[in-house]
Amino acid sequence: MAEAGRVEPVVMTSFIAGVLFIWGIFALSGAGVTRRLPLLKTVIFLVAIMLIGRGIAFPVIMPMFPSNSLTFWLVSSALCLLMGVSYA
């Protein structure tokens, strides 16, 4: 889609990068590197649940995106599980 000049990949990637950036700020706050943010424990808990859920639920999500390879699903799910456990 990006090679065809469509804007959707850029918008989606930018959105995901923004969410991961915010989650990273909360992780740094939880580690004591930056000042304590409001709702820190709640956000860290929710991020952990979302990432672990994404990592575990890939067999259910796979049929919705048939163009993604099995390698993509295994690697991205493993990364989500690793990040989720790190947040937990």
LINFEN-V705789 format. One record per residue. N is the residue number from 1. OMEGA is omega in degrees with one decimal (999 if undefined). Layout:
n=N omega=OMEGA
n=N omega=OMEGA
This chain:
n=1 omega=179.4
n=2 omega=179.1
n=3 omega=178.7
n=4 omega=177.6
n=5 omega=179.8
n=6 omega=-174.2
n=7 omega=-175.2
n=8 omega=179.8
n=9 omega=179.6
n=10 omega=-179.4
n=11 omega=-178.0
n=12 omega=178.8
n=13 omega=177.8
n=14 omega=178.6
n=15 omega=-179.9
n=16 omega=178.8
n=17 omega=178.1
n=18 omega=178.3
n=19 omega=179.1
n=20 omega=177.0
n=21 omega=178.8
n=22 omega=177.7
n=23 omega=177.8
n=24 omega=176.7
n=25 omega=177.8
n=26 omega=177.7
n=27 omega=177.2
n=28 omega=176.7
n=29 omega=178.4
n=30 omega=179.0
n=31 omega=178.4
n=32 omega=-179.4
n=33 omega=177.4
n=34 omega=-179.3
n=35 omega=-178.0
n=36 omega=-179.8
n=37 omega=177.3
n=38 omega=179.5
n=39 omega=-174.2
n=40 omega=-177.0
n=41 omega=179.8
n=42 omega=-179.1
n=43 omega=179.7
n=44 omega=178.4
n=45 omega=-178.5
n=46 omega=177.9
n=47 omega=179.2
n=48 omega=179.9
n=49 omega=-179.3
n=50 omega=-177.6
n=51 omega=177.5
n=52 omega=177.6
n=53 omega=178.3
n=54 omega=-179.5
n=55 omega=-177.8
n=56 omega=-171.3
n=57 omega=-175.2
n=58 omega=178.2
n=59 omega=179.3
n=60 omega=-176.4
n=61 omega=-175.3
n=62 omega=-178.0
n=63 omega=179.4
n=64 omega=-178.3
n=65 omega=-173.2
n=66 omega=-178.0
n=67 omega=178.8
n=68 omega=-177.6
n=69 omega=176.6
n=70 omega=177.8
n=71 omega=177.1
n=72 omega=-176.9
n=73 omega=-178.9
n=74 omega=-178.6
n=75 omega=-178.0
n=76 omega=178.2
n=77 omega=177.1
n=78 omega=177.6
n=79 omega=177.7
n=80 omega=177.3
n=81 omega=179.5
n=82 omega=178.3
n=83 omega=-179.6
n=84 omega=178.1
n=85 omega=177.6
n=86 omega=177.1
n=87 omega=-179.2
n=88 omega=999
